Structure formats: C-alpha cells, structure tokens
Amino acid sequence: LHEALGTSIKLGLYPDAVLKSNGLPTGIACIAKTEDAMLLPLILRDPGCGYLTFKLDFYAAIEENWHLSVGSSLAEIIQAVGSPLKKALIKNIDLNEVITKGLAALNLTSAEMAFFSNPSFDIGADKLALSAEETRLLTEELVSVTNTVEIRTVQAIQDRTIAKSYSIKQNDCIGFIHTGSEFFPQILGKRFVAKIAKYAEKNGFFSFEEILSGIFGVPLNTSLGQEYALWLKAAMNYAVVNRYLVYQLLKQFLETQLPCRVSLINDNMHAGLFSKKMNNKAISYATRGVQNIFKAGTAYSPLSLTLLAGQRETIAALITGGENADEYGNLISHGTGCHIRPYYDYAAHFTTAELDHYLALAKKTFYNTTPNFSEAIPFTFNLLNSLEYFQKIKLARLIAHLAPLINIQSALLN
C-alpha cells in the first residue's frame, strides 16, 4: 500500500491494526496535503462510523444483576424493525436534509453540537440526488445499529484529577453506540467503486495487479474525486444522525426501565474523509478505525475523552491525549482490532489473580450472542499492550478501565 501510494501520502498504522475481508487494514490513516490526497474506496469503507459515548447516573438503588434483564430487553428494542419508538423518532425527519446537513437537520443547538467531533458537513441540497430505492433503504435503516451497543462500568481509575473533572467515579456506568450505516456503503460501492477502478487504471495511477488487490483510488482534486468526496460527506452526515437517533432511543428506554438519567459524553467518528490545517497547510486524511484524541485542559471539553473499545469479552479504556498528541496529528486507533497469534502463551503475561479477574468480568457480562471466553485473555493482552505503547510515546493518558457489563451485537456481525 505504501509503495503504491508513493511518498506524498503518509500512512499511520496503529498497534491494533487488522486486515479486513478486502485485504486492506482497519486501524489506518492516509494523510496528505489536500492537493495530493488520494481517495481509496476500500479504505473509505464505512464513512461516518464512530462511537457515541454516554453516561448513566443512578438516583436510586438497583438490583445487583439488573444488567441481565435490561440487556435482554435492550437487545430486543435495538433489533426490532419498524417499532413504534423508532417510527416516532424519524416521523418528521427529512432524509435529504439529513444527508446534506447532518445534525443541523435536527435543529440541535450549538452547545449540543459541541459534543460531536463532526456534527455536520454542509453539502448543499442541489448537489446530490438519491434514487427512490436508495431513499427507501436509508429511511428504513435510520435508528439502527451496525456494530455494537455496550454498557460498561468504570474500574481501576488511573487519573483521578481528569476523572473528577468529568464527574466520573469508580463503578459509574458508561455506554457507547458503535455504528455507521449498512446501506450507504453499498450505495457508494455501486456508484463509485468500478468507476474509480477504471479511472485509476486508465490514468496509470495504479497497476492492474494493485487494483485487483483492492489498492486503487482517485485524486481528490479531480472532478470524480470531488464528486466522490461529496457523497462520502453525505454518508458521514447520515451516520452521525443515525447514531444520535439510536442514542435518543436508548435514552428513552433506559430512563424508563432504570432509576437513572442518561447524558451524552461525546461522539467521535473513526472512519471517513476529514480535513484540517497543519503548519498552515490544508491537510486531508482518510481513516478507517482511527479517531481524534485531544488533551484534557483546565477548561471542560467533551471531546477530550476518547474511547478505546476493546472486544466483546474484554475491558475497554477511557483515555485522553498525552503531551505528544499534537505531534501525532491528534489521531489514535479505535481499539477493536488485533489478531490472535496461534500457539502464543498470552496467559504468561498475567498473574493468576489477573487471569481470574479478567475472566470473571467476561463471564458476568450479558451477551446477546455467544461469547468466546478463550479469546478474553489474548484480546485483553492486545488492548493493554496497545495502551502501554500509546502511553510510552505520550500519545495518550489512561483515565480508567471500563469493565464489560452489557454487550449487544448487531446481526450484521454474526
């Protein structure tokens, strides 16, 4: 991939990077000056996917195993198709406004928008046109989860000062929604993948062998690149609105079922096409499984908390930017990758007490799928290893671990 792209495009590859089904990795960022940017469809696989993180504040006592019954009901609510709750949430939503304005289509205040890393890309209503079938599919998909919904408990607080500034305490419950869109990537694929592959071969940007392996793209500064970028941003607008609507669904459900108030922590995209200024130069970067990380300052900033999600049977981590975060472009992986090496003795890196602790956490969790407890220790090792690396290079500071409690996976992952 590096050889095919050349020296004008820098690649950021993270410790938990993993090859996906198309042979290209997640946990990667392609960064270039805007005039040199190349858009690769199979890297830009799920634009707008991200984590929306929220907190549950209980105002009364709850049963010890509340998560088992709530998890079961929550799974039904999330997976229900065309439920009255979902229909009520999208009743007055204009899909065209969603894809051209993002969260601005929902009339959120500027204060509410500040909780989102990318709340809106203003495209222009006359720039895009969906077919009737595309409109139907995207309308039906709103308020749906493509990956996971999880609720976790705060454990092993490492930075009490930052935790206190964000009102985070031991045993607090923090949840997150990991979703993008199922159908928008299909729309992008049908509209652009073959067109971009032919364009790349015709203009000699990539060899036939590279194109066959999934390594091909179109320069951003071409008419095809600009058209593709608009559609990518439309998909990102759609994904963040979908994630916010799922949050509204969960908030209504949890506040009805539990003595709690649910509040938004932040929303952080980890896939798509982004731009920013670096050293007074316009930079464009495409990510797949890579998100923002910013240092927590003296003033409250919701975007200074970042989630490394872990796996179904493992802990996750709440982090903030380290003192060198700016040097690394304020980018870090989303924390759900890493292969398991066969025959490697992962358990040797833990004490007996640690092994028992991590397995007990995994076995206490509610799952709507069948967990694989044999993967708990290898994936825990991978996450802790990544965390150690991020802290060593001062890209991140660890605030706390998040123990698994409820894990609901989309049917799309099975």
Phi, psi and chi 1 to 4 in degrees:
 res  aa     phi    psi   chi1   chi2   chi3   chi4
   1 LEU       -  -43.8 -179.0   59.3      -      -
   2 HIS   -63.3  -43.2  177.9   69.0      -      -
   3 GLU   -64.1  -39.1  -69.9  177.3   -0.9      -
   4 ALA   -68.5  -35.0      -      -      -      -
   5 LEU   -83.9  -25.1  -68.2  176.0      -      -
   6 GLY    84.2 -176.2      -      -      -      -
   7 THR   -83.2  -13.6   57.7      -      -      -
   8 SER   -76.3  -15.2   61.8      -      -      -
   9 ILE  -116.0  123.1  -61.6  174.9      -      -
  10 LYS   -93.9  141.2  -65.9 -177.6  178.8 -180.0
  11 LEU  -108.0  132.0  -63.8 -179.2      -      -
  12 GLY  -108.8  117.1      -      -      -      -
  13 LEU  -118.8  132.8 -160.3   61.6      -      -
  14 TYR  -109.5  160.4  -66.2   80.8      -      -
  15 PRO   -56.8  -30.2  -24.8   33.3      -      -
  16 ASP   -96.2   15.9   58.5  -13.2      -      -
  17 ALA   -59.8  142.0      -      -      -      -
  18 VAL  -144.1  141.3   60.7      -      -      -
  19 LEU   -72.4  133.3  -69.9  176.6      -      -
  20 LYS   -95.1 -175.6  -57.5  -63.7  -80.4 -171.9
  21 SER   -62.6  -26.9   57.2      -      -      -
  22 ASN   -88.5    7.5   58.6   21.8      -      -
  23 GLY    85.0   -3.7      -      -      -      -
  24 LEU  -106.8  149.1  -63.9  179.4      -      -
  25 PRO   -82.0  153.7   28.4  -33.4      -      -
  26 THR  -100.0  156.8 -175.0      -      -      -
  27 GLY    86.9   38.0      -      -      -      -
  28 ILE  -138.4  145.3 -171.8  170.4      -      -
  29 ALA  -129.4  133.3      -      -      -      -
  30 CYS  -108.6  113.7  -58.4      -      -      -
  31 ILE  -120.1  133.2  -52.3  165.7      -      -
  32 ALA  -155.9  161.4      -      -      -      -
  33 LYS   -59.1  144.7  -65.2  177.5 -176.1  176.4
  34 THR   -55.1  -37.2  -63.5      -      -      -
  35 GLU   -70.6  -15.4   62.5  -96.6   28.7      -
  36 ASP  -106.4   -0.9  -62.8  -34.1      -      -
  37 ALA   -64.7  140.9      -      -      -      -
  38 MET  -122.2  128.3 -177.4   74.1   70.6      -
  39 LEU   -98.4  114.8  -51.8 -177.1      -      -
  40 LEU  -103.8  112.6  -75.8   75.9      -      -
  41 PRO   -56.9  -34.8  -26.4   35.4      -      -
  42 LEU   -85.8   -6.3  -61.7 -172.4      -      -
  43 ILE   -87.9  -41.7  -67.8  -69.3      -      -
  44 LEU   -83.9   55.9  -70.2  158.4      -      -
  45 ARG   -76.3  -39.0  169.4   64.9 -175.4   80.4
  46 ASP  -136.5   66.3 -168.4    5.6      -      -
  47 PRO   -60.1  132.3   20.9  -31.4      -      -
  48 GLY    96.6  -10.9      -      -      -      -
  49 CYS   -60.8  145.3 -169.3      -      -      -
  50 GLY  -175.2 -173.5      -      -      -      -
  51 TYR  -112.3  127.4  -59.9  137.9      -      -
  52 LEU  -104.7  119.7 -174.6  149.6      -      -
  53 THR  -107.0  139.3  -49.3      -      -      -
  54 PHE  -140.8  166.6   57.9   90.8      -      -
  55 LYS  -126.9  141.3 -173.9  168.3  179.2  -80.0
  56 LEU  -105.2  122.2  -73.2   72.9      -      -
  57 ASP  -110.5  113.5  -72.0  -58.2      -      -
  58 PHE   -86.3  136.4  -68.6   93.9      -      -
  59 TYR  -111.5    7.0   52.3   80.7      -      -
  60 ALA  -153.3  163.3      -      -      -      -
  61 ALA   -68.1  149.3      -      -      -      -
  62 ILE  -129.9  160.7   50.6  173.5      -      -
  63 GLU   -65.8  153.4  -63.4  178.6    1.3      -
  64 GLU   -59.9  -42.2 -178.6  179.8   -3.7      -
  65 ASN  -106.0   35.7  -67.7  -40.1      -      -
  66 TRP   -56.3  -29.4   63.4  -90.7      -      -
  67 HIS   -67.0  -22.0   64.4  -69.5      -      -
  68 LEU   -71.4  -48.1  -60.3  178.2      -      -
  69 SER   -73.0  -40.3   58.2      -      -      -
  70 VAL   -66.3  -40.5  169.3      -      -      -
  71 GLY   -59.9  -42.9      -      -      -      -
  72 SER   -63.3  -45.6  179.1      -      -      -
  73 SER   -68.0  -37.8  -62.1      -      -      -
  74 LEU   -64.9  -39.2 -168.5   56.0      -      -
  75 ALA   -61.4  -40.2      -      -      -      -
  76 GLU   -65.4  -42.5  -68.3 -179.9   10.3      -
  77 ILE   -63.1  -44.6  -69.3  -69.9      -      -
  78 ILE   -66.6  -40.2  -69.7  169.2      -      -
  79 GLN   -87.4   -8.4  -65.6  174.9  -20.8      -
  80 ALA   -65.6  136.1      -      -      -      -
  81 VAL   -99.8  127.6  177.0      -      -      -
  82 GLY    65.7   32.4      -      -      -      -
  83 SER   -70.0  156.1   70.2      -      -      -
  84 PRO   -57.9  -36.9  -26.3   34.9      -      -
  85 LEU   -62.1  -44.2  -77.5  174.8      -      -
  86 LYS   -67.7  -41.4  -69.4 -176.2  178.0 -178.1
  87 LYS   -62.3  -37.9  -72.7 -179.0  178.1  178.7
  88 ALA   -65.3  -35.8      -      -      -      -
  89 LEU   -69.0  -31.2  -76.5  169.4      -      -
  90 ILE  -104.9    6.2   65.0  171.9      -      -
  91 LYS   -52.6  -45.8 -178.0  178.6  179.3 -178.5
  92 ASN  -109.2   22.4  -63.0  -45.4      -      -
  93 ILE   -90.3  133.0  -72.5  179.7      -      -
  94 ASP   -96.8  111.9 -176.9  -38.1      -      -
  95 LEU   -60.6  -38.1 -176.3   64.6      -      -
  96 ASN   -62.7  -38.7 -171.7   60.2      -      -
  97 GLU   -67.9  -35.5  -73.2 -151.3  -16.4      -
  98 VAL   -60.0  -49.1  166.0      -      -      -
  99 ILE   -76.7  -19.7   66.8  171.4      -      -
 100 THR  -100.5  -15.6   56.5      -      -      -
 101 LYS  -127.3  -12.9  -64.3 -178.3 -179.6  179.5
 102 GLY    64.5 -138.8      -      -      -      -
 103 LEU   -66.0  -17.6  -74.6  171.9      -      -
 104 ALA   -62.2  -22.1      -      -      -      -
 105 ALA   -70.4  -18.2      -      -      -      -
 106 LEU   -99.0    5.9  -55.8 -174.3      -      -
 107 ASN    59.8   38.3  -61.8  -44.5      -      -
 108 LEU   -69.9  149.8  -90.3   65.9      -      -
 109 THR   -75.1  164.5   66.2      -      -      -
 110 SER   -62.2  -33.7   57.4      -      -      -
 111 ALA   -65.4  -40.2      -      -      -      -
 112 GLU   -69.6  -37.4  -69.1  170.6  -40.6      -
 113 MET   -63.7  -26.3  -65.2  -84.1 -126.1      -
 114 ALA   -65.6  -13.7      -      -      -      -
 115 PHE   -83.7   -2.4  -72.2   85.7      -      -
 116 PHE  -115.2  132.4  -64.9   79.6      -      -
 117 SER   -66.0  -34.5   63.9      -      -      -
 118 ASN  -142.7   79.2  -60.8   94.6      -      -
 119 PRO   -73.4  -26.7   26.7  -34.3      -      -
 120 SER  -161.7  135.4  176.0      -      -      -
 121 PHE  -115.7  114.6  -62.7   92.1      -      -
 122 ASP   -82.6  107.5 -167.2   -5.7      -      -
 123 ILE   -96.9  -39.1  -67.0  172.6      -      -
 124 GLY   107.1  123.7      -      -      -      -
 125 ALA   -63.5  -24.0      -      -      -      -
 126 ASP   -92.7    3.1   59.3  -22.4      -      -
 127 LYS   -86.9  -23.7  -60.2  -71.1 -177.9   66.4
 128 LEU  -128.7  150.3  -56.9  172.5      -      -
 129 ALA  -142.6  117.4      -      -      -      -
 130 LEU   -88.5  147.0  -67.6  168.2      -      -
 131 SER   -74.4  167.6   69.4      -      -      -
 132 ALA   -61.4  -39.4      -      -      -      -
 133 GLU   -68.7  -41.2  178.3   64.2    7.3      -
 134 GLU   -62.9  -41.1  -70.4  168.2  -17.5      -
 135 THR   -62.1  -42.2  -60.6      -      -      -
 136 ARG   -63.4  -47.4 -177.7 -173.1   67.1   80.2
 137 LEU   -62.8  -43.8  -70.6  171.3      -      -
 138 LEU   -71.5  -35.2  -68.4  174.9      -      -
 139 THR   -65.2  -44.0  -59.1      -      -      -
 140 GLU   -66.8  -28.0  -69.4  177.7   -4.8      -
 141 GLU   -79.9  -21.6 -171.9 -169.2    8.7      -
 142 LEU   -53.0  143.4  -81.9  172.7      -      -
 143 VAL    67.2   46.7 -156.0      -      -      -
 144 SER  -132.3  159.1   67.0      -      -      -
 145 VAL  -115.4  125.5  175.4      -      -      -
 146 THR   -94.1  -20.6   57.4      -      -      -
 147 ASN  -122.2  -91.1  -71.3  -82.1      -      -
 148 THR  -143.4  157.4   60.8      -      -      -
 149 VAL  -121.5  130.4  168.8      -      -      -
 150 GLU  -134.7  149.2  -58.2 -172.2   30.9      -
 151 ILE  -126.3  132.6  -64.2  176.5      -      -
 152 ARG  -133.4  164.2  -66.6  172.3  172.3  -93.1
 153 THR  -112.7  142.8   57.7      -      -      -
 154 VAL   -73.1  126.0  175.0      -      -      -
 155 GLN  -135.8  158.4  -58.0  -69.2  -35.2      -
 156 ALA    49.2   57.2      -      -      -      -
 157 ILE   -63.3  126.3  -65.1  177.0      -      -
 158 GLN  -102.3  -32.2  -57.6  -64.6  -53.3      -
 159 ASP  -121.3   90.6 -165.3  -41.8      -      -
 160 ARG   -70.1  -28.9  -63.9 -170.2  177.5  -80.7
 161 THR   -64.8  -49.7  -59.1      -      -      -
 162 ILE   -68.4  -41.4  -65.4  177.9      -      -
 163 ALA   -57.6  -44.1      -      -      -      -
 164 LYS   -65.7  -37.5 -175.9  177.4 -179.8 -179.9
 165 SER   -66.1  -22.5   67.9      -      -      -
 166 TYR  -106.1   15.5  -72.8   88.6      -      -
 167 SER    56.0   40.1  -59.2      -      -      -
 168 ILE  -106.0  126.3  -66.9  171.4      -      -
 169 LYS  -125.4  163.4  -54.4 -178.8  -62.1  -61.6
 170 GLN   -55.4  135.3 -176.2   81.3   -1.7      -
 171 ASN    73.5    2.5  -62.7  -40.8      -      -
 172 ASP   -59.3  152.6  -84.9   -6.9      -      -
 173 CYS  -101.5  124.5  -74.8      -      -      -
 174 ILE  -124.0  131.5  -71.0  179.0      -      -
 175 GLY  -117.5  164.6      -      -      -      -
 176 PHE  -151.1  152.2   66.3   89.0      -      -
 177 ILE  -112.2  119.8  -58.7  156.5      -      -
 178 HIS  -110.4  102.7  179.6 -170.3      -      -
 179 THR  -158.3  155.5 -168.6      -      -      -
 180 GLY  -131.4 -107.5      -      -      -      -
 181 SER  -150.1  143.4  166.4      -      -      -
 182 GLU   -83.8  -43.0  176.6 -171.2    3.8      -
 183 PHE   -88.2  -29.8  -68.7  117.2      -      -
 184 PHE   -64.1  -40.9 -133.9  124.2      -      -
 185 PRO   -59.1  -35.0  -28.6   37.9      -      -
 186 GLN   -65.5  -40.3  -65.0  177.0   21.2      -
 187 ILE   -62.4  -45.7  -68.7  168.7      -      -
 188 LEU   -62.1  -40.5  -66.7  173.5      -      -
 189 GLY   -62.0  -47.1      -      -      -      -
 190 LYS   -66.3  -35.5  -70.3  176.6 -178.0  177.2
 191 ARG   -80.1  -31.8  -75.7  177.4  176.2  -96.3
 192 PHE  -126.2  -27.7  -70.9  100.8      -      -
 193 VAL   -61.2  -53.1  170.5      -      -      -
 194 ALA   -63.7  -39.5      -      -      -      -
 195 LYS   -62.4  -43.7 -171.0 -175.3  -64.1 -173.8
 196 ILE   -70.3  -37.9  -70.3  174.1      -      -
 197 ALA   -61.9  -44.6      -      -      -      -
 198 LYS   -63.8  -41.7  -69.5  175.4 -176.5  177.1
 199 TYR   -62.5  -43.3 -174.7   94.6      -      -
 200 ALA   -63.8  -41.9      -      -      -      -
 201 GLU   -70.5  -44.2 -176.2 -176.7   20.4      -
 202 LYS   -60.2  -38.4  179.0 -179.6  178.0 -178.9
 203 ASN   -94.5    4.5  -70.3  -83.8      -      -
 204 GLY    71.6   22.8      -      -      -      -
 205 PHE   -73.2  -35.1  -66.5  125.0      -      -
 206 PHE  -140.0  151.8  -61.7   90.2      -      -
 207 SER   -76.9  165.2   69.3      -      -      -
 208 PHE   -61.3  -39.1 -177.7   69.9      -      -
 209 GLU   -65.7  -40.5  -70.0   73.9   19.3      -
 210 GLU   -64.7  -41.3  -71.7  167.6  -19.2      -
 211 ILE   -62.9  -41.9  -66.9  170.6      -      -
 212 LEU   -61.3  -31.5  -78.3  179.2      -      -
 213 SER   -85.2   -0.2   68.2      -      -      -
 214 GLY    96.6    1.6      -      -      -      -
 215 ILE   -97.2   94.8  -58.9  174.2      -      -
 216 PHE  -160.7  158.4   61.9   89.7      -      -
 217 GLY  -168.5 -174.6      -      -      -      -
 218 VAL  -131.4  137.6   59.9      -      -      -
 219 PRO   -61.7  138.6  -23.8   34.6      -      -
 220 LEU   -60.9  -33.0  175.1   59.2      -      -
 221 ASN   -85.9   21.3   62.9    0.4      -      -
 222 THR  -106.0  165.5   61.9      -      -      -
 223 SER   -63.9  -39.3   57.7      -      -      -
 224 LEU   -66.2  -40.1  178.8   56.8      -      -
 225 GLY   -63.1  -40.4      -      -      -      -
 226 GLN   -67.2  -40.3  -71.4  -66.5  -56.0      -
 227 GLU   -63.9  -44.7 -178.9 -172.4    5.2      -
 228 TYR   -62.1  -41.4 -177.0   40.6      -      -
 229 ALA   -61.3  -39.5      -      -      -      -
 230 LEU   -60.9  -43.7  -83.0  178.6      -      -
 231 TRP   -69.3  -34.9  -81.3   89.9      -      -
 232 LEU   -60.7  -44.0  -72.6  169.3      -      -
 233 LYS   -68.3  -32.9  -70.4  175.5 -179.4  177.5
 234 ALA   -62.8  -42.6      -      -      -      -
 235 ALA   -63.6  -36.8      -      -      -      -
 236 MET   -69.2  -39.5  -66.2  162.9   76.3      -
 237 ASN   -58.7  -46.0  -81.7  -20.7      -      -
 238 TYR   -63.0  -44.3  178.1   85.8      -      -
 239 ALA   -64.1  -42.8      -      -      -      -
 240 VAL   -69.3  -35.1   71.8      -      -      -
 241 VAL   -66.1  -44.0  169.1      -      -      -
 242 ASN   -58.0  -44.8  178.2   50.7      -      -
 243 ARG   -63.6  -39.9 -158.0  156.8   46.1 -112.3
 244 TYR   -66.3  -38.1  178.6   72.4      -      -
 245 LEU   -67.6  -37.8  -67.6  174.2      -      -
 246 VAL   -62.1  -40.2  172.7      -      -      -
 247 TYR   -60.3  -43.4  165.3   68.3      -      -
 248 GLN   -61.6  -39.1  -68.5  -64.0  -33.6      -
 249 LEU   -62.2  -47.9  176.8   71.5      -      -
 250 LEU   -66.3  -39.9  -61.4 -170.1      -      -
 251 LYS   -60.0  -48.0  178.0  178.0  169.5   69.1
 252 GLN   -59.0  -46.1  -71.5 -179.0   32.7      -
 253 PHE   -65.0  -50.2  171.3   79.2      -      -
 254 LEU   -66.0  -39.2  -68.5  169.9      -      -
 255 GLU   -71.7  -20.5  -69.3 -178.1  -16.1      -
 256 THR   -82.1  -38.1  -58.9      -      -      -
 257 GLN   -87.6  -23.0  -62.7  -65.4  -46.9      -
 258 LEU  -129.8  153.2  -65.9  167.4      -      -
 259 PRO   -78.8   73.6   30.7  -35.0      -      -
 260 CYS  -147.4  161.2   73.9      -      -      -
 261 ARG  -115.4  134.1  -63.6 -179.1 -177.8   88.0
 262 VAL  -106.4  128.4  177.3      -      -      -
 263 SER  -130.6  147.3   57.8      -      -      -
 264 LEU   -75.7  131.7  179.8   63.6      -      -
 265 ILE   -90.7  -58.3  -66.7  177.7      -      -
 266 ASN  -173.0  174.9   62.8   33.1      -      -
 267 ASP  -132.0  126.1 -178.0  -81.5      -      -
 268 ASN  -130.2  113.7 -158.5   -6.7      -      -
 269 MET   -73.5  146.1  -77.8 -169.9 -171.4      -
 270 HIS  -131.1   18.2   54.5 -122.3      -      -
 271 ALA  -152.4  134.5      -      -      -      -
 272 GLY   142.3 -166.5      -      -      -      -
 273 LEU  -112.7  124.7  176.5   63.4      -      -
 274 PHE  -130.5  166.0  -52.8   92.0      -      -
 275 SER  -144.2  152.5   60.4      -      -      -
 276 LYS  -164.5  174.0   62.0 -179.1  175.3 -179.8
 277 LYS   -99.5  132.4  -72.2  -81.3 -171.2  179.2
 278 MET  -135.3  121.5  -69.0  179.4   67.1      -
 279 ASN    54.0   42.0  -60.6  -39.5      -      -
 280 ASN    63.3   21.4  -65.9  -41.5      -      -
 281 LYS  -119.2  143.3  -65.9  178.1 -178.8  176.6
 282 ALA   -75.3  122.8      -      -      -      -
 283 ILE  -118.0  137.1  -59.9  -65.5      -      -
 284 SER  -117.7  138.9  -67.2      -      -      -
 285 TYR  -142.9  137.4   59.0  102.4      -      -
 286 ALA  -107.4  134.5      -      -      -      -
 287 THR  -127.1  152.6   68.3      -      -      -
 288 ARG  -140.1  102.6 -172.4 -179.9 -171.1 -172.3
 289 GLY    78.7   27.8      -      -      -      -
 290 VAL  -131.8  132.6  174.5      -      -      -
 291 GLN  -129.3  171.6   59.6 -174.1  -24.0      -
 292 ASN   -73.9  148.8  -70.9  -43.0      -      -
 293 ILE  -142.3  125.6 -177.1  167.4      -      -
 294 PHE  -125.1  150.8  -60.4  109.0      -      -
 295 LYS   -72.5  137.7  -71.5 -179.2  -82.3 -169.3
 296 ALA   -76.3  125.2      -      -      -      -
 297 GLY  -103.2 -165.1      -      -      -      -
 298 THR   -73.2  -30.0   53.6      -      -      -
 299 ALA   -90.5  145.0      -      -      -      -
 300 TYR   -64.0  129.8  174.5   85.6      -      -
 301 SER  -140.0  115.9  171.4      -      -      -
 302 PRO   -62.3  -26.1   20.0  -31.1      -      -
 303 LEU   -83.1    1.9  -63.8  179.3      -      -
 304 SER   -87.7    0.7  -66.3      -      -      -
 305 LEU  -103.7  131.3  -65.8 -178.9      -      -
 306 THR  -129.3  143.2  -60.2      -      -      -
 307 LEU  -105.2  128.0  172.5   75.0      -      -
 308 LEU  -102.3  112.9  -74.1 -175.4      -      -
 309 ALA   -77.8  -25.0      -      -      -      -
 310 GLY    70.4 -164.3      -      -      -      -
 311 GLN  -114.1  176.3  -62.6  -74.8   -9.1      -
 312 ARG   -54.6  -42.3  176.7  176.5   54.6 -178.0
 313 GLU   -99.7   11.1  -58.2   87.4   -2.8      -
 314 THR  -120.3  173.6   76.5      -      -      -
 315 ILE   -69.3  164.6   60.6  168.4      -      -
 316 ALA  -120.4 -175.2      -      -      -      -
 317 ALA  -143.1  142.4      -      -      -      -
 318 LEU  -105.2  124.2 -159.8   58.5      -      -
 319 ILE  -132.6  170.1   58.5  176.5      -      -
 320 THR  -137.7  170.9 -170.6      -      -      -
 321 GLY   -67.9  139.5      -      -      -      -
 322 GLY   -84.3 -179.5      -      -      -      -
 323 GLU   -67.8  -17.9   61.1 -176.1   78.4      -
 324 ASN  -103.0   13.3  -67.5  -21.1      -      -
 325 ALA   -56.8  -40.1      -      -      -      -
 326 ASP   -61.9  -37.3  -66.9   -8.6      -      -
 327 GLU   -65.1  -25.8  -64.8  178.8   24.4      -
 328 TYR   -99.0   21.3  -69.2   94.5      -      -
 329 GLY    71.0   16.2      -      -      -      -
 330 ASN    55.0   39.6  -63.1  106.5      -      -
 331 LEU  -125.9  141.6  -64.0  173.6      -      -
 332 ILE  -150.2  156.9 -164.6  167.5      -      -
 333 SER   -70.7  164.2   57.0      -      -      -
 334 HIS   -88.4   -8.4   68.1  -18.9      -      -
 335 GLY    86.4   20.6      -      -      -      -
 336 THR  -117.1   13.0   67.2      -      -      -
 337 GLY   -96.2 -144.5      -      -      -      -
 338 CYS    82.8  124.0  -69.1      -      -      -
 339 HIS   -79.4  158.2  -76.8  -65.2      -      -
 340 ILE   -98.4  124.7  -66.4  177.4      -      -
 341 ARG   -81.2  124.9  -70.9  176.6  -79.7  172.7
 342 PRO   -65.4  142.5   21.7  -31.3      -      -
 343 TYR    69.5    6.5  -49.1  114.5      -      -
 344 TYR   -85.5  136.5 -175.6   77.5      -      -
 345 ASP   -87.5   82.8 -171.8    3.9      -      -
 346 TYR   -66.5  -34.7  -70.7   95.5      -      -
 347 ALA   -62.8  -24.0      -      -      -      -
 348 ALA   -64.8  -17.2      -      -      -      -
 349 HIS   -87.1   -0.6  -65.0  -89.3      -      -
 350 PHE  -125.0  151.7  -60.8   89.0      -      -
 351 THR   -76.4  166.6   65.9      -      -      -
 352 THR   -60.3  -40.2  -59.7      -      -      -
 353 ALA   -63.8  -39.9      -      -      -      -
 354 GLU   -66.5  -42.3  -72.1  171.4  -25.2      -
 355 LEU   -60.0  -45.8  -68.6  171.7      -      -
 356 ASP   -62.3  -40.0  -69.3  -16.7      -      -
 357 HIS   -63.8  -51.2  170.8   68.8      -      -
 358 TYR   -67.4  -36.3  -70.3  124.6      -      -
 359 LEU   -69.4  -37.3  -77.4  170.7      -      -
 360 ALA   -63.6  -40.5      -      -      -      -
 361 LEU   -61.1  -44.5  -68.4  177.6      -      -
 362 ALA   -63.4  -39.3      -      -      -      -
 363 LYS   -78.4  -18.6  -69.4  178.2  178.8  179.6
 364 LYS   -80.6  -18.5 -179.5 -176.5  177.1 -177.8
 365 THR   -72.5  145.9  -59.0      -      -      -
 366 PHE   -84.2  131.0  168.7   84.9      -      -
 367 TYR  -125.1  142.2  -55.4   93.3      -      -
 368 ASN   -93.9   -0.1   72.4  -39.3      -      -
 369 THR  -124.2  178.0   53.8      -      -      -
 370 THR   -89.2  114.8  -57.3      -      -      -
 371 PRO   -72.0  158.7   26.8  -33.5      -      -
 372 ASN  -117.7   92.5 -174.2  -15.4      -      -
 373 PHE   -67.3  -18.4  -64.3  123.2      -      -
 374 SER   -68.5  -17.6   67.3      -      -      -
 375 GLU   -92.1   -8.9  -64.9 -179.2  -17.8      -
 376 ALA   -60.2  -47.4      -      -      -      -
 377 ILE   -72.2  -46.9  -62.8  -54.6      -      -
 378 PRO   -56.5  -45.2  -27.2   36.0      -      -
 379 PHE   -71.4  -31.8  -81.5  134.8      -      -
 380 THR   -64.3  -42.9  -62.3      -      -      -
 381 PHE   -58.6  -45.4  170.6   82.0      -      -
 382 ASN   -60.3  -43.3  -73.1  -20.7      -      -
 383 LEU   -65.5  -46.4 -179.5   72.3      -      -
 384 LEU   -64.6  -34.8  -66.6  174.1      -      -
 385 ASN   -65.8  -42.9 -161.0   39.6      -      -
 386 SER   -63.3  -44.6  -66.2      -      -      -
 387 LEU   -58.7  -43.3  -87.7  171.0      -      -
 388 GLU   -60.9  -41.2 -178.3 -179.7   -2.0      -
 389 TYR   -66.0  -46.6  173.9   74.1      -      -
 390 PHE   -60.9  -36.8  -66.9  143.5      -      -
 391 GLN   -74.1  -35.9  -68.7  176.8   94.0      -
 392 LYS   -62.0  -41.2 -178.2  178.5  179.3 -179.6
 393 ILE   -88.1    3.2   64.3  173.9      -      -
 394 LYS    61.6   33.3  -61.6 -178.9  179.3  179.4
 395 LEU   -79.8  -32.9  169.8   57.5      -      -
 396 ALA  -138.5  156.2      -      -      -      -
 397 ARG  -119.9  133.4  -70.9  169.6   60.8 -176.1
 398 LEU   -81.0  126.7  174.9   61.6      -      -
 399 ILE   -92.9  -50.9  -60.8  172.8      -      -
 400 ALA  -165.4  158.5      -      -      -      -
 401 HIS   -84.9  154.5  -70.2  165.5      -      -
 402 LEU  -123.1  111.9  -59.6  175.1      -      -
 403 ALA   -80.2  142.3      -      -      -      -
 404 PRO   -68.0  143.9   26.2  -33.9      -      -
 405 LEU  -136.5  -50.5 -169.0   66.0      -      -
 406 ILE  -130.9  128.1  -66.6  174.6      -      -
 407 ASN  -130.6  114.8 -178.4  -73.3      -      -
 408 ILE  -118.6  117.5  -62.0  168.2      -      -
 409 GLN  -103.5  143.1  -64.2 -156.6   -9.5      -
 410 SER   -66.3  149.8  164.1      -      -      -
 411 ALA   -61.3  -21.6      -      -      -      -
 412 LEU   -67.2  -20.6  -63.0  173.7      -      -
 413 LEU   -86.4  -13.9  -63.4 -179.7      -      -
 414 ASN   -87.1      -  -60.4  -30.7      -      -
